[in-house]
Amino acid sequence: MFGDISNKTEGAKMESTITRRNFIKTSALTGLGFIVGCTVKNRFDIIIRNGNILNGLGTPAARLDIGIKSDKIASIDDLSSSSADIFVDAKDLIVAPGFIDIHTHTDTELLVNPKAESKIRQGITTEVSGNCGYSPFPLNREDRKELNEKLVEQYGIEITWNNIDGFFKAIESSKTSINYMSFSGHGNLRAYVVGKNDVTPTKDQMDEMKRILAQSMEFGSLGLSTGLEYAPGSYAKTEELIELCKVVSQHNGIYATHMRNEDDTVEEAIEEALRICAEANVSLQISHLKACNQANWHKVDHMLEMIHNAADKGLPVLADRYPYSAWGTGLTSFLPLWTRQGGTEEILARLKEKKYEAEISKYSEERGKRIGGWNRVVISLCYSKKNKKWEGKSIQSCSEITGKEPCIFIRELLIEERNRVGVIGFAMDEDNLKKVLAFPLITIGSDGSAVAPYGKLGEGKPHPRYYGTFPRILGKYCREERIFDLPTAIEKMTSMSAKKLGINKRGILKKGYFADITIFNPKTIIDNATYTNPHQYPTGIKYVIVNGKLTIKKGKHTGELKGEVLRHYG
């Protein structure tokens, strides 16, 4: 069924390059907007010389120059006779569209450090956030107070917004190195209107959620995201999601879903997502597609077939994935859903109640067994100094050190950290990962946030995907594993995502398009971040240009903050 994948894999060539002369003769490519067969003598702000251009559309490389004026690509040609303020020598390098990270969790981090170091140094020029049902808006009085206290405590910043428009304005005021887009989180929307308990919304509450969602989309939201494994989004029935997604569809938006399950009932979760897509007539993006825990690894082929068949029937569906076999989330995912109802104080009160101890422990132990043992779950982040010592250690190791049963250790740690504990779980199969990445309907998303090796964002041991996703695709899975060729890899990172998101004039190298450009060495590019030492930049990203401004120069950040908030107007 997927014969085209194996053909590309077998024929993958890293150095698929067309000479200037042959490129000029290739008339089919001139329709992509390249100016060929003439000499441009204008002066440019930047000229990128001698590079192997991959335009983002999956076609072979062309050895030409790129001329940039202001924030746009002004020419793609032989510019050897032209002048410029800045020359970038891209000899032996690949010149590609700036990478689009279609699934991220960056939001207030940009207010802490607008340089977006871990992202821009991967070659990412556009960040797409608000995923998995969470966005820092809309905020009611209680949630705003709680989030503000957290941000003041952690970063010394205060909230100045309630809705998406206010948040976008805060980003614009702060400025940032990368372009930024966001979904509206269903969990936040539901909490704002219905609350955080397991209840069905009334008609009036549904109408209010639809009104707020429509307003958010008028302010530039990409659509709705869900985190159906997390409270309170998990309390929503399918019919609620269909009704909300009809609003998204009316605004030509997207439904991005962290599905209801990614292990034992993952196939049923895909069916639900496809049903919402069909009945709401909405564009669907399945987040970080995977089958967790060894008992479910055999399901991946059928999962891909389900998505393939749906697309063949005309449903607008894609999925995304990061190139690692471990997930990352909060330790609260090892608590029963019923315990996660309400605000932080309510949840902590349940954890402290002796009468709930046995039931919570039973659930936690079952989750630990399903993943293959507590040695496969590692603590990545604690906020208190007291518990920093547990970062980088498995739950099994922590249990042995403290002499406490894993479920007891988990509960006590969550109480001490007020539910703010990050974990990494090693639950996926490497061969399945390759199948998913190579699947034609997969785009690339890091599922990470913009952090840095220094300052407040340098704390903890986050998942290495925060720093390494895109270089790892190009270095390990393209150059070394050869699961796809280089033009295909670039296409998955750029034009596929741009088209899905409806981003205007980005994701392709073409005259008149925005000058978001990543230049890298195909022979050396690789991720360096590890699970034990994640705060490491990748190798091989030489230059990154955002909206016509050189932001990474010879691997170093120039300090430019020319990213823009890209509001989606359907």
Protein Blocks (a to p, Z undefined) as FASTA:
>chain_A
ZZmmmmmmmmgcfblccdfklmmmmmmlmmnopaehiacfbdcfbdcehiacdehnopac
dddddddehjbcfbdcdfklbccfbdcdfehiacddddddfbdcbfklmmmmmnommmmm
nopabdcehiehiacbdcdfklmmmmmmmmmmmnopacfbfblmlmmmmmmmnopabdcd
ddddfklmmmmmnopcdcdddfklmmmmmmmmmmmmmnopabdcddfkbcfklmpcfklm
mmmmmmmmmnopacddddfbfclmmmmmmmmmmmmmmmnopacddehiadehjklmmmmm
mmmmmmmmmmmnopacddddddbfbdcddfklmpcfklmgcjfklmmmmmmpmklmmmmm
mmmmmmmmmnopaklpccfbdfbfklmmmgopafklmmmmnopafklmmmmmmmmnnopa
cddddfbdfklmmmmmmpmkbccdekiacddfehjklgcjddfklmmmmmmmmmmmmmmn
opacfklmmmmmmmmmmmmnopghihiacehiacddddddfklgccfbdfklmbccdehi
abdceehiafbgghiaehiacbccddddZZ
